[in-house]
Amino acid sequence: MIETVPGEFETIMKLYNLKHPDEIVSFSLAVRQGMGSDRGLFFPLKIPFLQDVNALLKLPFVERSCRILDAWIGSELGSDVVERMIKQAFDFALPIVEVESGIFSLELFHGPTLAFKDFGARFMAQCLGTFAGDERITILTATSGDTGAAVAHAFYGLENVHVVILYPEGRISPMQEKLFCCLGRNIQTIAVAADFDPCQELVKKAFVDADIRAKLRLNSANSINISRLLAQICYYFEAVAVAGSVDDLVFAVPSGNFGNLTAGLLAQAMGLPVKRFIAATNSNDTVPRYLQNRQWLPGKTVATSSNAMDVAEPSNWPRVEAVYQARGGRLDELLGISVNEEQTFESMRRLHACGYLSEPHAAVAASALRQSLKSGERGVFLATAHPAKFKESVEQVLGIELELPPELARVRDCRILSRRISNDFLKLKEVLLG
Ligand SMILES: Cc1ncc(COP(=O)(O)O)c(C=O)c1O
């Protein structure tokens, strides 16, 4: 177990609670706690700035990622520990495909659960494995689609970790559900008769419930956990390394809870040359509206084909604002674009006409990128999930038949083991303590 002694605390990265700035913790404590008091998000007091970005961009992905994360947590954990964790977490491909001249897809879906969440969840599992020692922990998390699978696989079979995952019943794709609801053993899944936002609310309530806290050592594996965000910084560097940057690269990030975008902004704050970011949402457009008129007015969640982004109250938004504040930037630099269903399908068809297969989340980002790219700019959209995870909508929109990759073919006929509950905190409490 890694603990910091008072003297060491002076030299390591510290994080503060965005709601209570006096609450300051080490990285390992932030990872174990997940959230600060009052459900506040942890945010670094200082963002490390890399002096040698050009040299770093020449390194292979894993080696470069070790250096990037070493700048954050090397002084606390030791560079050798950081290196071991990265090597074990990032052991899959990360291709960048030029789909049209000057438009790149950053394919983040080649991990074991075919979604970008594998980067964060696998790294977080490494962190907890390093910090937790013999302590038995319960990971409690809500998923709008892909977090569930990534977390379940990252922690599957670990003796001291019990994983409980809530998801909105009927609002994730059948393939997404199969990927994490058939595992059993230490993975318990709960289908809630509600949208994603209430699932997230139930989880938040559990974290502040005195009875639950007294009995369980709770941890959240949502993108509110800072370890996940740090891991995600690394692939933005890879995109710039492969596409090559003359300060002309624009990133379009398909956004739901805004963890992915936060990681990109942190990469930029570390010195990565990025011209600008686009926050691409589906019809759940709280952020694009806010960026236009500075009024935070979350609407009711709307169900869309990019269901993992059906989030009306993105929990990472305070961090997005905090990054701009920390680097003395202005929120005006961020463009928000909301892409409706017809535009999403049109984007999928257009990419397909270029010989590129995509699913609705990537297509939202690609559409936003196309709408906004100016002459002299090149763009990267983040392809956050494998098209086969959204087999039904991809086949319907493109009129094609998709073959399942082995990861999905394996689970297609497995039985769903989820327990169903209504949107009722007492029911969840019963399950957790029962
Ligand atoms: C496929 C996919 N794309 C995009 C997102 C949105 O990412 P974020 O919540 O970090 O904004 C998610 C989140 O679950 C996702 O699963």
The ligand as an SDF file (V2000), in Angstrom:
LIG
                    3D

 16 16  0  0  0  0  0  0  0  0999 V2000
  -18.8960    5.4880  -26.9870 C   0  0  0  0  0  0  0  0  0  0  0  0
  -18.8550    6.7020  -26.1330 C   0  0  0  0  0  0  0  0  0  0  0  0
  -18.5960    7.8800  -26.7070 N   0  0  0  0  0  0  0  0  0  0  0  0
  -18.5750    9.0120  -25.9940 C   0  0  0  0  0  0  0  0  0  0  0  0
  -18.8220    9.0220  -24.6320 C   0  0  0  0  0  0  0  0  0  0  0  0
  -18.8000   10.3150  -23.8640 C   0  0  0  0  0  0  0  0  0  0  0  0
  -17.6200   10.4390  -23.1430 O   0  0  0  0  0  0  0  0  0  0  0  0
  -17.5570   11.4030  -21.8760 P   0  0  0  0  0  0  0  0  0  0  0  0
  -18.5690   10.8960  -20.9150 O   0  0  0  0  0  0  0  0  0  0  0  0
  -16.1700   11.2840  -21.3610 O   0  0  0  0  0  0  0  0  0  0  0  0
  -17.8920   12.7680  -22.3800 O   0  0  0  0  0  0  0  0  0  0  0  0
  -19.0740    7.8120  -23.9820 C   0  0  0  0  0  0  0  0  0  0  0  0
  -19.3210    7.7970  -22.5230 C   0  0  0  0  0  0  0  0  0  0  0  0
  -19.8430    6.8740  -21.9530 O   0  0  0  0  0  0  0  0  0  0  0  0
  -19.0790    6.6240  -24.7460 C   0  0  0  0  0  0  0  0  0  0  0  0
  -19.2940    5.4450  -24.1830 O   0  0  0  0  0  0  0  0  0  0  0  0
  1  2  1  0
  2  3  1  0
  2 15  2  0
  3  4  2  0
  4  5  1  0
  5  6  1  0
  5 12  2  0
  6  7  1  0
  7  8  1  0
  8  9  2  0
  8 10  1  0
  8 11  1  0
 12 13  1  0
 12 15  1  0
 13 14  2  0
 15 16  1  0
M  END
$$$$
